[in-house]
Amino acid sequence: MRIPARYSPWLFSAILSAIMVCVVTAFVLLMSQGFSATFGRQWLNSCLTTWPIAFPTVAVVAPLVRRLVAAITV
């Protein structure tokens, strides 16, 4: 299945935010509570509650960051 290119910014935001949420929530959970038998459930819950914030944030911020990078690089 191929997704039309017009959805690229949304797909980029969804994938990037999902990866970042998974990595950051795992790190924070491990640092704050350590690894336990309930780690997987806690991690999944953290990801599911954090991603709805991360996705629109990346969708809004990514174009601004691209413009900023373009402005300060040659």
Backbone as CSV, one residue per row, in Angstrom:
resi,resn,N_x,N_y,N_z,CA_x,CA_y,CA_z,C_x,C_y,C_z
1,MET,0.841,-1.182,0.000,0.000,0.000,0.000,0.884,1.243,0.000
2,ARG,0.597,2.143,-0.896,1.342,3.400,-0.977,0.410,4.533,-0.577
3,ILE,0.952,5.485,0.151,0.184,6.637,0.607,0.519,7.811,-0.295
4,PRO,-0.469,8.582,-0.741,-0.188,9.732,-1.605,0.783,10.716,-0.943
5,ALA,1.646,11.313,-1.740,2.691,12.217,-1.252,2.119,13.419,-0.507
6,ARG,0.894,13.810,-0.793,0.328,14.984,-0.113,0.176,14.763,1.390
7,TYR,0.205,13.493,1.803,0.116,13.173,3.231,1.489,13.045,3.894
8,SER,2.553,13.316,3.174,3.913,13.166,3.702,4.158,13.925,5.002
9,PRO,3.765,15.199,5.107,4.020,15.899,6.377,3.319,15.247,7.570
10,TRP,2.100,14.760,7.366,1.365,14.114,8.453,1.990,12.775,8.816
11,LEU,2.403,12.021,7.809,3.043,10.730,8.049,4.385,10.917,8.740
12,PHE,5.147,11.897,8.288,6.418,12.232,8.936,6.197,12.545,10.410
13,SER,5.219,13.403,10.700,4.926,13.786,12.082,4.487,12.596,12.919
14,ALA,3.669,11.737,12.352,3.180,10.565,13.087,4.317,9.606,13.417
15,ILE,5.162,9.325,12.435,6.254,8.372,12.654,7.297,8.948,13.606
16,LEU,7.714,10.192,13.366,8.726,10.801,14.224,8.243,10.911,15.659
17,SER,7.012,11.366,15.847,6.502,11.513,17.214,6.341,10.163,17.892
18,ALA,5.930,9.141,17.166,5.783,7.807,17.755,7.133,7.256,18.205
19,ILE,8.155,7.409,17.374,9.494,6.937,17.737,10.012,7.693,18.956
20,MET,9.883,9.004,18.938,10.382,9.808,20.057,9.637,9.477,21.344
21,VAL,8.334,9.339,21.273,7.547,9.012,22.463,7.971,7.661,23.016
22,CYS,8.148,6.674,22.169,8.554,5.347,22.641,9.913,5.393,23.335
23,VAL,10.868,6.076,22.742,12.213,6.151,23.316,12.216,6.944,24.620
24,VAL,11.616,8.121,24.610,11.653,8.990,25.785,10.856,8.399,26.948
25,THR,9.678,7.860,26.682,8.900,7.294,27.789,9.598,6.078,28.391
26,ALA,10.242,5.271,27.566,10.984,4.120,28.099,12.127,4.599,28.986
27,PHE,12.858,5.593,28.519,13.975,6.123,29.298,13.505,6.712,30.627
28,VAL,12.489,7.561,30.567,11.991,8.200,31.790,11.445,7.164,32.766
29,LEU,10.722,6.204,32.256,10.162,5.162,33.122,11.270,4.328,33.772
30,LEU,12.281,3.973,32.995,13.395,3.208,33.558,14.150,4.011,34.607
31,MET,14.367,5.292,34.352,15.102,6.127,35.302,14.295,6.383,36.576
32,SER,12.989,6.532,36.436,12.192,6.882,37.606,11.751,5.669,38.427
33,GLN,11.483,4.536,37.758,10.937,3.390,38.487,11.743,2.118,38.324
34,GLY,12.689,2.114,37.408,13.452,0.899,37.154,12.639,-0.109,36.360
35,PHE,13.269,-1.237,36.075,12.592,-2.282,35.308,11.846,-3.198,36.263
36,SER,10.594,-3.444,35.969,9.780,-4.317,36.820,8.916,-5.219,35.942
37,ALA,8.175,-6.072,36.587,7.288,-6.986,35.863,6.185,-6.236,35.123
38,THR,5.856,-5.043,35.587,4.785,-4.261,34.957,5.320,-3.193,34.010
39,PHE,6.614,-3.251,33.703,7.214,-2.225,32.849,6.505,-2.102,31.503
40,GLY,6.239,-3.212,30.845,5.611,-3.179,29.520,4.261,-2.492,29.530
41,ARG,3.454,-2.815,30.512,2.128,-2.197,30.618,2.235,-0.702,30.921
42,GLN,3.133,-0.355,31.835,3.325,1.052,32.177,3.868,1.839,30.985
43,TRP,4.792,1.217,30.248,5.384,1.875,29.098,4.330,2.109,28.010
44,LEU,3.533,1.093,27.734,2.475,1.234,26.736,1.489,2.321,27.156
45,ASN,1.113,2.346,28.415,0.197,3.368,28.913,0.814,4.763,28.766
46,SER,2.097,4.879,29.081,2.785,6.165,28.928,2.813,6.605,27.461
47,CYS,3.101,5.672,26.580,3.144,5.991,25.145,1.776,6.441,24.645
48,LEU,0.746,5.716,25.033,-0.600,6.027,24.550,-1.136,7.348,25.098
49,THR,-0.683,7.738,26.278,-1.155,9.014,26.835,-0.303,10.189,26.383
50,THR,0.939,9.932,25.978,1.849,10.999,25.571,1.775,11.292,24.075
51,TRP,1.569,10.281,23.258,1.600,10.470,21.809,0.560,11.477,21.298
52,PRO,-0.653,11.521,21.843,-1.603,12.527,21.350,-1.136,13.973,21.571
53,ILE,-0.196,14.183,22.471,0.387,15.513,22.650,1.560,15.691,21.687
54,ALA,2.376,14.664,21.556,3.572,14.755,20.724,3.255,14.907,19.241
55,PHE,2.256,14.192,18.755,1.948,14.224,17.319,1.587,15.626,16.821
56,PRO,0.613,16.314,17.421,0.323,17.661,16.916,1.471,18.649,17.163
57,THR,2.237,18.412,18.232,3.383,19.284,18.481,4.387,19.166,17.347
58,VAL,4.723,17.947,16.954,5.658,17.749,15.848,5.067,18.294,14.552
59,ALA,3.778,18.086,14.337,3.140,18.572,13.108,3.235,20.090,12.990
60,VAL,3.138,20.785,14.115,3.204,22.248,14.101,4.650,22.735,14.086
61,VAL,5.513,22.111,14.862,6.874,22.604,15.042,7.807,22.225,13.894
62,ALA,7.640,21.061,13.287,8.562,20.598,12.247,8.727,21.594,11.092
63,PRO,7.653,22.160,10.539,7.862,23.143,9.462,8.625,24.383,9.927
64,LEU,8.392,24.796,11.155,9.119,25.949,11.687,10.597,25.630,11.850
65,VAL,10.897,24.434,12.321,12.293,24.023,12.486,12.970,23.905,11.127
66,ARG,12.265,23.376,10.136,12.846,23.294,8.780,13.202,24.680,8.256
67,ARG,12.314,25.655,8.469,12.604,27.022,8.028,13.775,27.626,8.800
68,LEU,13.831,27.382,10.079,14.929,27.886,10.895,16.253,27.296,10.435
69,VAL,16.278,25.992,10.203,17.497,25.339,9.730,17.904,25.891,8.369
70,ALA,16.950,26.088,7.484,17.245,26.658,6.158,17.810,28.067,6.273
71,ALA,17.340,28.824,7.265,17.800,30.203,7.442,19.201,30.293,8.013
72,ILE,19.619,29.302,8.786,20.944,29.390,9.425,21.998,28.507,8.784
73,THR,21.652,27.849,7.694,22.640,27.038,6.983,22.819,27.570,5.580
74,VAL,23.953,27.218,4.992,24.239,27.661,3.611,24.166,26.508,2.654
